[in-house]
Amino acid sequence: MRRTFYTEAAYAIGLAALALGTALMERADFGMSMVVAPAYLVYLKVSEHVPWFTFGMAEYCLQALLIIVLALLLRGFRRRYLFSFITAFIYGNLLDVMMKAVSLIPGSGIVERCVCYCIGLVVCAAGVSLLFNTYIPPEAYELFVKEISSAFGFDISRTKTVYDCCSCMVAVAMSFLFIGFGRFEGVKLGTVLCALVNGNLIGLCSRWFCRRFDFVDALGARSYFE
């Protein structure tokens, strides 16, 4: 028997899970998710000169740029794009809080890092799949995939994989440009692995949720976010 899962709760839990998963992957230091790697690189570079500039700030600044690109591709700005930026702003602040909390986890050996990476990868995928099941506009990254797949009739899991791989290539290019690091930062073996499996992992999580839950609106505010 399937249970009811309110879409508003899916939004809140999905956003918190995404922030926690990202913080855990940063803690592992095997490379960030390819989706957030560009923002992470911007954060590392800018914070060298502006100490108060955080990872969360870099996230919502780059997501604002991505929303502009989406509006240009689809030739129009919709109200949900504005709400997507609000989601990005909330996520950015949650990420900064989660980063501080995760930094308290003891141990920095290879085992602890592997555990953080694997848990972070799965938690991020679960968070994204929950955000795909809510009417409240998700972050710009997920919104971009959702809007493009819907507008052109693409499979959402495959669209996500293509988007992830493109983000990975952008991050690699940025690593070369930001020569001040002296080595790759943010883009490592874990980034490549995430790019290859993240789309399928999100698909698995989505199917798991859909088999066990009926996603139902509790507030009846869906039309407001169209």
C-alpha positions as CSV (number, residue, x, y, z in Angstrom):
1,M,0.0,0.0,0.0
2,R,1.4,3.3,-1.1
3,R,1.6,6.2,1.4
4,T,0.9,9.9,0.8
5,F,3.9,12.1,0.5
6,Y,3.0,15.8,0.3
7,T,4.8,17.6,-2.4
8,E,5.6,20.6,-0.1
9,A,7.4,18.2,2.3
10,A,9.2,16.7,-0.7
11,Y,10.5,20.2,-1.6
12,A,11.7,20.9,2.0
13,I,13.3,17.5,2.5
14,G,14.8,17.4,-1.0
15,L,16.4,20.8,-0.6
16,A,17.9,19.9,2.8
17,A,19.1,16.5,1.4
18,L,20.8,18.2,-1.5
19,A,22.6,20.7,0.7
20,L,23.7,17.9,3.1
21,G,24.9,15.6,0.2
22,T,26.9,18.4,-1.3
23,A,28.5,19.2,2.0
24,L,29.4,15.6,2.5
25,M,31.0,15.3,-0.9
26,E,33.0,18.5,-0.2
27,R,34.1,16.9,3.1
28,A,35.3,13.8,1.2
29,D,37.5,15.8,-1.1
30,F,37.3,13.3,-4.0
31,G,35.8,16.0,-6.3
32,M,32.5,17.8,-6.2
33,S,29.4,16.8,-8.1
34,M,29.9,18.0,-11.6
35,V,26.7,20.1,-11.2
36,V,28.1,22.2,-8.4
37,A,31.8,22.0,-9.4
38,P,31.8,25.3,-11.4
39,A,30.2,27.1,-8.4
40,Y,32.7,25.5,-6.1
41,L,35.6,26.7,-8.3
42,V,34.2,30.2,-8.3
43,Y,33.9,30.1,-4.5
44,L,37.6,28.9,-4.1
45,K,38.9,31.6,-6.5
46,V,36.8,34.5,-5.2
47,S,37.2,33.7,-1.5
48,E,41.0,34.0,-2.0
49,H,40.4,37.8,-2.4
50,V,37.0,38.1,-0.7
51,P,37.1,36.0,2.5
52,W,33.4,36.4,3.3
53,F,32.3,35.0,-0.1
54,T,30.9,31.5,0.6
55,F,30.2,28.4,-1.4
56,G,26.5,29.1,-0.9
57,M,26.8,32.6,-2.4
58,A,28.7,31.2,-5.4
59,E,25.8,28.7,-5.9
60,Y,23.0,31.2,-6.1
61,C,25.0,33.7,-8.2
62,L,25.8,31.1,-10.9
63,Q,22.2,29.7,-10.7
64,A,20.9,33.2,-11.4
65,L,23.1,33.2,-14.6
66,L,21.7,29.8,-15.6
67,I,18.1,31.0,-15.2
68,I,18.9,33.8,-17.6
69,V,20.4,31.3,-20.1
70,L,17.2,29.1,-19.8
71,A,15.0,32.1,-20.4
72,L,16.9,33.0,-23.5
73,L,16.8,29.4,-24.8
74,L,13.1,29.0,-24.3
75,R,12.4,32.7,-25.3
76,G,10.5,33.8,-22.3
77,F,10.8,34.5,-18.6
78,R,8.2,32.6,-16.5
79,R,7.3,33.3,-12.9
80,R,8.6,29.9,-11.8
81,Y,12.1,31.0,-12.8
82,L,12.0,33.7,-10.1
83,F,10.9,31.2,-7.6
84,S,13.7,28.9,-8.7
85,F,16.2,31.6,-7.8
86,I,14.5,31.9,-4.4
87,T,15.0,28.2,-4.0
88,A,18.6,28.6,-5.0
89,F,19.0,31.3,-2.4
90,I,17.5,29.1,0.4
91,Y,19.7,26.2,-0.8
92,G,22.8,28.4,-0.7
93,N,22.2,29.3,2.9
94,L,21.4,25.7,3.8
95,L,24.6,24.6,2.2
96,D,26.7,27.0,4.2
97,V,25.1,25.7,7.4
98,M,25.6,22.1,6.3
99,M,29.2,22.8,5.5
100,K,29.9,24.0,9.0
101,A,28.0,21.0,10.5
102,V,29.8,18.4,8.3
103,S,33.2,19.9,9.2
104,L,32.7,18.6,12.7
105,I,32.7,15.0,11.5
106,P,35.9,13.4,13.0
107,G,38.5,11.6,11.0
108,S,40.1,12.4,7.7
109,G,41.4,8.9,6.6
110,I,40.5,7.3,3.3
111,V,37.7,5.2,4.8
112,E,36.0,8.2,6.4
113,R,36.3,10.1,3.1
114,C,34.9,7.2,1.1
115,V,31.9,6.9,3.4
116,C,31.2,10.6,3.2
117,Y,31.5,10.5,-0.6
118,C,29.2,7.5,-1.1
119,I,26.6,8.8,1.4
120,G,26.8,12.3,-0.2
121,L,26.3,10.9,-3.7
122,V,23.2,8.9,-2.7
123,V,21.7,11.7,-0.6
124,C,22.1,14.2,-3.4
125,A,20.4,11.8,-5.9
126,A,17.5,11.3,-3.4
127,G,17.2,15.0,-2.9
128,V,17.0,15.8,-6.6
129,S,14.4,13.0,-7.2
130,L,12.2,14.5,-4.5
131,L,12.5,18.0,-6.0
132,F,11.4,16.5,-9.4
133,N,8.1,15.5,-7.6
134,T,7.1,18.9,-6.3
135,Y,5.4,21.8,-8.0
136,I,7.6,24.3,-6.2
137,P,10.3,25.3,-8.7
138,P,13.6,23.5,-7.8
139,E,17.1,24.9,-8.0
140,A,18.1,26.3,-11.4
141,Y,20.2,23.1,-12.1
142,E,17.1,20.8,-11.8
143,L,14.8,23.4,-13.3
144,F,17.0,23.6,-16.4
145,V,16.9,19.8,-16.9
146,K,13.1,19.7,-16.2
147,E,12.3,22.6,-18.5
148,I,14.5,21.4,-21.4
149,S,13.3,17.8,-21.2
150,S,9.7,19.0,-21.1
151,A,10.0,21.5,-23.9
152,F,11.8,19.1,-26.3
153,G,10.3,15.8,-25.2
154,F,13.6,14.3,-24.0
155,D,13.9,11.6,-21.3
156,I,14.6,13.4,-18.1
157,S,17.2,10.9,-16.8
158,R,19.1,11.1,-20.1
159,T,18.8,14.8,-20.2
160,K,20.2,15.0,-16.6
161,T,23.2,12.8,-17.6
162,V,24.0,15.0,-20.6
163,Y,23.7,18.1,-18.5
164,D,26.0,16.6,-15.8
165,C,28.6,15.7,-18.4
166,C,28.5,19.2,-19.9
167,S,28.9,20.7,-16.4
168,C,31.9,18.4,-15.8
169,M,33.6,19.6,-18.9
170,V,33.0,23.3,-18.0
171,A,34.5,22.6,-14.5
172,V,37.6,21.0,-16.1
173,A,38.0,24.0,-18.3
174,M,37.7,26.3,-15.3
175,S,40.3,24.3,-13.4
176,F,42.8,24.9,-16.3
177,L,41.9,28.6,-16.3
178,F,42.2,29.1,-12.6
179,I,46.0,28.4,-12.7
180,G,46.5,30.0,-9.3
181,F,45.4,26.7,-7.7
182,G,48.4,24.9,-9.0
183,R,46.4,21.7,-9.2
184,F,42.9,20.5,-9.9
185,E,40.4,21.6,-7.3
186,G,36.8,20.5,-7.2
187,V,37.2,18.3,-10.3
188,K,38.7,14.9,-9.5
189,L,38.0,11.2,-10.0
190,G,34.8,11.5,-7.8
191,T,33.5,14.2,-10.2
192,V,33.9,11.9,-13.2
193,L,32.3,9.0,-11.4
194,C,29.4,11.2,-10.4
195,A,28.9,12.4,-13.9
196,L,28.6,8.9,-15.2
197,V,26.2,7.5,-12.6
198,N,24.3,10.4,-11.2
199,G,21.5,10.4,-13.9
200,N,20.8,6.7,-13.5
201,L,21.0,7.0,-9.7
202,I,18.4,9.8,-9.7
203,G,16.2,7.6,-11.9
204,L,16.5,4.7,-9.5
205,C,15.6,7.0,-6.5
206,S,12.6,8.4,-8.4
207,R,11.3,5.0,-9.2
208,W,11.8,3.9,-5.6
209,F,9.8,6.9,-4.4
210,C,7.0,6.5,-7.0
211,R,6.5,2.8,-6.1
212,R,6.0,3.6,-2.4
213,F,4.4,7.0,-2.3
214,D,1.6,9.1,-4.0
215,F,2.8,12.7,-4.2
216,V,-0.1,14.9,-3.3
217,D,-0.4,18.7,-2.9
218,A,-1.3,19.8,0.6
219,L,-1.8,23.5,0.0
220,G,-3.3,23.7,-3.4
221,A,-0.9,26.4,-4.5
222,R,0.4,24.7,-7.7
223,S,-1.1,27.3,-10.1
224,Y,0.6,30.1,-8.3
225,F,4.0,28.7,-9.3
226,E,3.3,28.2,-13.0
